[in-house]
Amino acid sequence: MRRLDWEVSTLSGELGYRILKNYCRLESDIYRPGKIFQMEQNGWPGDWEGRTILALVLHGQVTKREPAFLKEIIEQLPKVMNASGYMGDVVREQEANEQQLSGHNWLLRGLMAYAGWKKDENVWHMVVTLVEALYKPTLKLYDSYPTEIRGEGGACGSIGKVQNGWQLSTDTGCAFICIDGLAEYYQVTKDPDVELLLREMCRNFWKIDFIGTSMQTHATLSALRGVLRFFEITGEIQFLEQAIRIFGLYQQFGMTANYANQNWFGKPAWTEPCAIVDSYMVAMKLYQLTGELSYLELAHRIYYNALCFAQRYNGGFGCDVCTGKTEEVLKTKTDIFEAYWCCTMRGAEGLTEVVSDTVWQKDGDVIILNQNNIWTNIGEMRLELKTEYPQKGNFKVLACGGVPCSIKVYIPQFALESLCFRENTGENNIVLNGNFLQISYEGISMELTVEFEIPLREESVEYDGKKYLRYWRGEQIVGCLEEGIEGQIAAGMPTETLDKMIDMKGRAESEEYGIRILFPERGRA
């Protein structure tokens, strides 16, 4: 399976706008060479730098505009590393700092992404040194990782106590985040020592009582992405089965009413866009691996109702309250309005993942999964998508050239009843097969027009024994603005209202501001 090729694609529309806003934010002063190495003051070596590098590489590739300060950051990086070739203190033998391991996951991924993009052998050497010096020595340590309940932590997390050779974080389980980067490293190198380490990490990750220990959901979901990658490499079904099981726990016990996350299982303190991004990526990967449409639908709902709302007017990403158990009104977490130290960077990966998932290629078929305004080349075929979705129920698919193939277009379940479509050239046969329009493209030209209604629908939901009504317009949750402002507006606001978000976010300093998405169900059984 191949995803959208960024090098031959051009994006516009709302998603393009969101990417540019985030890209601009990530070139402001705190992400520049003069400050970036001074910003991390909370005990997460490599984290700030790694997330920034990864985000800038992704934005540079998608937009095809060279990041303004990335090259200088890469050049200065060796100067701030320790004598062993990683950041922070040199770890003593048979000890590990889980925040250091977690933070370096992002540095590992960022450097791998940069080395792959720029074909830079010196940067790849930094990658190998990091793995050899920091990660390989943890082999056998994960068998003794403590998983009991820990004290409360803040938005940044901090080291609490030392046990079994582990310096433990209040972000319970963050030591397992690096399954993500190490699986990617193993996919490239097939290093047998890294394979042993990954198997040890996964084996102990599966044993965790995620709910009982209040495992951090971000750590859980990042680790799951690594588990799923390891399944793709090995083909061993246990890795897929465990990922499905754990993601099911997350959906049941870690997800909010607007498809964001609780920061810890069972502790609905705030959401975290880092985890929202991970949940989207896990859902899409599970759809790819299982073909279950419920995962694709879930990914769309995560994007429109959680990730879009979490993006701030300055392009960054911040934390919101946890709707469902404790909150009926969706509003920003005012003291974490922007998590500029982590979520603003990971938001870049979330947005660029949505771009990649617009068009897939599989077994010769072209599969359109997300409705975005984009044009791309697939071999000799030029493909263009035009849409007003999700504000309006219409889009066009235009193709010319290339070889005959099947083009499949995903149609959300709510749209099937009112679906109308026509192929304007008359050259290509179209059938509706389940949730997909299937076009037998003859390799000459095609102009497909699709229209459908986006109805407002009502749904009954329950949280802690309380019954609520939740309203949907398509895949977007809609609700009433608080503070007496009339009308309904989607949690993931469309481009034309994004400027209004500036004022509304400004008023978010008031606890009364928010979008009510849960309405008490009165007079019903």
Secondary structure, 3 states (H helix, E strand, C coil): CEECCHHHEEECHHHHHHHHHHHHHCCCHHHCHHHHCCCCCCCCCCHHHHHHHHHHHHHHHHHCCCCCCHHHHHHHHHHHCCCCCCCCCCCCCCCEEHHHHHHHHHHHHHHHHHHHHHCCHHHHHHHHHHHHHHHHHHCCCHHHCCCCCCCCCCCCCCEEEEECCEEEECCCCHHHHHHHHHHHHHHHHCCHHHHHHHHHHHHHHHCCCCCCCCCEHHHHHHHHHHHHHHHHHHCCHHHHHHHHHHHHHHHHHCECCCCCECCECCECCCCCHHHHHHHHHHHHHHHHHHCCHHHHHHHHHHHHHHHHHHECCCCCECCECCECCCECEECECHHHCCCCCCHHHHHHHHHHHHHHCCEEEECCEEEECCCCCEEEEECCEEEEEEECCCCCCEEEEEEECCCCEEEEEECCHHHCCCCEEEECCCCCEEEEECCEEEEEECCCEEEEEEECCCCEEEEEEEECCEEEEEEEECCEEEEEECCCCCCEEECCCCHHHHHHHHHHHHHHHCCCCCEECCEECCCCC
